Amino acid sequence: MGAEAYKPGLENTLRLMAQVGNPHLHLKAIHVAGTNGKGSTSHLIAAALQAAGYKVGLFTSPHLVSLTERIRINGQPIPEAEVADFIEQNRAFLDELQPSFFETMTAMGFAYFVKEQVDIAVVEVGLGGRLDSTNVLTPILSVITNIGLDHTEFLGNTLAKIAKEKAGIIKPGVPVVIGESHPQTMNVFLAKAQECGSEIYFADQCEYLRRTRLQVAPECELKGIYQEHNLQTAFVALRALSNIQCPISNKSISYGFAHVCSMTGLRGRWETVCEKPLTICDTGHNSHGLQYVARQLKELPNPQVWIVFGMVNDKDTDIVMRLLPQGERYHYIFTRPNTQRARSAQEMLDMWGKEGIAIEDPEAALTYAQTHATEEDAIFIGGSNYLVGYALSRFTH
């Protein structure tokens, strides 16, 4: 439901946690926020920790095909039976409290991690930071990947205001890694870290660690050019962890990064789902993320590129449209993702204002691209997690 489902504040979550035994008080956790890259960074950290022999819980959102993707232990999704049992055991309480879907999943995930006795949990923030359900945690390390203009109706309309919301995950005495320094946000993070007495690292300014990272992990299973920032952030976070309570070798980091998708189940990050024609899915869905996707689309060597694209109505569509590559070799097929919040295909085409076609049904849009592309061409599917999730389910089965 998007904006309608958002319930800022921690009261509901704390009541839910109390109902299920306060699992947030018993987790050793790494808490990851940020406008973009927080999912990939969370998976990278989890994979490296798994490679080092830890039993790792991973809590992420949104899901692409099944909601069980959100709660994993060593890459394995929570069994559907566990989901059903959690709801049945707490049904009366849930009916009375009426928590949001995300609040419920947060409690379920934390309870499952404690039940299964994970060594460490990597927890991705849902939205923002300060008022996000996951912020009931006191982690051993906080990570904030970057700050961009997204969810401005909740978090503020400037980078500094959004940074302040995300800085809300910084806890007293808990070190924090900031992925990308920016003149409009650095002072916000520095002030919050000082207030909390927290050691702070800016990953893009740690010269020694950056050089070491290049020596440690030249290969990564994630192929998007934007992943370089996430690799750097994850590496600095893992080195910071080694200084606290989780020793981890460069060899484990290297192995985890090289096998991150297979170890954690990460999908939809510049993912190739078909070789002929080359078919790629990517979950970038705001201007900050799609600027990198646009660069990579321009670098594709294929003679023609068929772009199946759809967005939801609370994203910065106008800015995104200006980023998308133009030219005779790019063919746009706008479609409506499978959600009530989706923009119609025709609305997208009208906003595009250039040559393209509108096909409301995603299945028909994908079929159109596949029937018109030659084996030498490329097909790209993106703009919305819902559209990518649909495509992944279609190509997986």
Secondary structure by P-SEA (a helix, b strand, c coil): ccccccccccaaaaaaaaaacccccccbbbbbbcccaaaaaaaaaaaaaaaaccbbbbbbcccccccccccccccccccaaaaaaaaaaaaaaaaaacccaaaaaaaaaaaaaaaacccccbbbbcccccccccccccccbbbbccccccccccccccaaaaaaaaaccccccbbbbbcccccccaaaaaaaaaaacbbbbccccaaaaaaaaaacccccccccccaaaaaaaaaaaaaaaaaccccccaaaaaaaaacccccccccccccccccccbbbbbcccccccaaaaaaaaaaccccbbbbbcccccccaaaaaaaaccccccbbbbbbbccccccccaaaaaaaacccccccccaaaaaaaaaaaccccbbbbbcccaaaaaaaaaaaac
